[in-house]
């Protein structure tokens, strides 16, 4: 994946993870984090809980590209090469310097991405494109054991679904959004990856159907 070049770098470092799906680029942006309990000759960062060695500004790891990004101008330049951007609502507002998410989404889409996916925690997900807005709720839980990592699990489920189907049309992106939400709903049921380790496909399919039932209603 040759996604990002000539990015800026300073002490306010963030990490961008890009994956190529169906000849398009998906980018998820998260905070920089070092892994201390691991011996390595180079820098080590944590991306979605996985420690990855980074020998330079750009390092390709199993189809993913890891880039250290600091300067806003470099990020804006990068977005010109991205088709789908996955960020949370605080990041969307900060990037666009706009409090209203609808207005912010329009500004971000003008930077290059064809689709903007905004994670909103317990309020679900908003997906913006040039001609449509899609909203998926968070799965209603009786108990949330630990919300840590739910957003990262959503991003992994979202990109995993798109990679598996190799399709980036609107219908597939909407299904990927729900699939990511399904996976995130399992993560909050236990600490760390504990719930995902015991998860089977039947449970995923069953919860996906429950998600469908949450938003189905008859026309006027």
N, C-alpha and C positions, 0 to 999 in steps of 0.2 A: 504494500500500500504506500503510494507516494503522495501523501495528502498535504503535508504542511511544510513549507520551506521558509527560511530566513525570518524566523520569529524572534521577537525581542526577548530580553532576559534581564530580570533584576531580582531584588530580594522578595518582592511580592509575587511569588511564583504560584501559578495554578497548573493543573495538568489537563491536557486534552487527550481523549482517547478516540481515535477514529477507526472505523472499519468500512471496507468497501463491500457494498451489497448491490447486486444487480447493476453494476457499473455506476453506482452513485455513492456518495460519501455521507456517513452518519457520524456526528460529532457529539460526544458527551463531555461536559466540562465539570471538573471537580477540584477540590482543594488539594494543594500539595501536602504530602505527608511522608515523613521518613520512616523507614523500618530500622530500628536500632539493633534488634536481636538477630542479626544475620551477618556473617562474615562475607565481605565482598571487596574486590579491588576497586570498584567504582561506586558511584552514588546508587542508592536503592530507594525507590519510592513505592508507595502503596496505591494501587488503583483498584477500587472496589474490593478492598481487603486482600488483594493478592500482591505480594512483594515482587517487584520487577527491577532488575538491574538496569541502570541507565548510564551508558559509558559516555554519552555526548548529549547534545540538545535533542537529537532525534534517534530513536532506537526502535527497530521493528521486532515485535515479539509475537509469534504465532498468529500472523495476520493482522495484528493490531499495531498501531503506531503510537508511541508515547512521546509527547513533546512538552517541554517546560515553557510556559507562557507567562510573561509578566506584564508587558506594556499593553495598554488598551489599543493602540494603533496596530500592533501586531495581531491582536485578536480579531479586530475588525477586518484586517487584511485576510486572515485565515477564513473568516466566514464567507468571503467571496468565492471560496472553493468548496463550500459545504452545502449539501442538499437538505439534510435534516439536522436540526439543532435541538438537543435535549438539555434543558436547564430548569432550575426551580424559579418560583415567582419572584423571589427577592433578587436573584441574578438577572432576570428579565427586566425588572424595573431599574436596576442599577445600570445595565447595559444601555437601555434606551433613555435613561434619565427621565423617566415618565412613570407616574404612579398608577395610571390607568392601564390595566393589562391589555385591553383591546387596542388602545393607541400604541402602547409599547410594542405589541406584536407586529403592527404594521411597519413601524420603524425598523425592527430587527429583520423582517422579511426583505425590506429594501436593501439590506446589507448583503444579501445573496442567498440565504437558505430558502428553499421552496416550501419547507414545512418547519414550523416551530412547535415543539412539545414542551409545555410548561407544567412541571410537577407542583402540586399545591397541597401536599401532605394529606391530612384527613379530609380535605375538600375535593380530592380527586385530581384529575388531569384535564388541561385544556389543550387542544390541538388546533393550531392556526395554519391556514394556507391562504393563498391569494383570494380564493373564491368561497371558502367555507370555514366554519368553526365547529369543532366537535368537542363535546364534553363527556367525560366518563367519571362516574362517582367513585369514591373510595368504597371498598366493600364494607358494609356495616358489620362491625365486630362487637360482640358482647363484652369481650375483654381483650385489651391490648397488653401483652406481656412485656414486649420491648420493641419500640418503634425504630431503634437504631438499624440503619442499613436498608430500610424499606425503599427509600428513593433510589438507592443503588441497585437493589433487586429489580425495581421497576425498569430501570434503564437496561439491565441485562436481559430481562424477559422481553422487553420491547425489541431490542436489537436481535436477540436470538430468534424471535418469531419471524422477523423480516429476512434474516439470513436463511432460515429453514424453508421459507416459501419462495425466496428469491424474487419477490414482487413488491413494488413500491407504489402501487396505485392507491387511491383513497380508501377503498374497502380494506385492503391489506393493512394500511397504516392504522385504521380504526380498530381492526382486530388485534393488531400488535399492541395498541394502547390498552385494550382490555386485558390482553394476555399478561402484559407487564403489571397491571393492577392486580390481577389474580395472584401472580407470584409474590408481589409485595404483601398481599394479605396473609400469605402463609408465613412470611418472614417474621411478622410482628407477633406470632403465636408463641415464640420461644426466643431464647437468647441466641445471638450470633447466627450461625448457619444450622443450628440444631434441627429446626423444623424442616428445612430443605433437604437435609440428609435422609429423613425418613419419608419424604414425599414420594408418591407414585402417580403415574399418569392418570389413573382413574379419578383421583382426587382433583387433579387439575381440570379435567374435562367437566366434572360435576360442578365445580365452582364457576367455571366459565359459563355454564348454562344458567347458574343462579344470577350471574352478572347480566346476562341477556334479559332475564325476567325482571330485573330491576328497572329497566328503561323501556320496556315494551308497553305501548298503549294504543288504543284505537283512535282513528281519525274522527274529525267532526262530521 
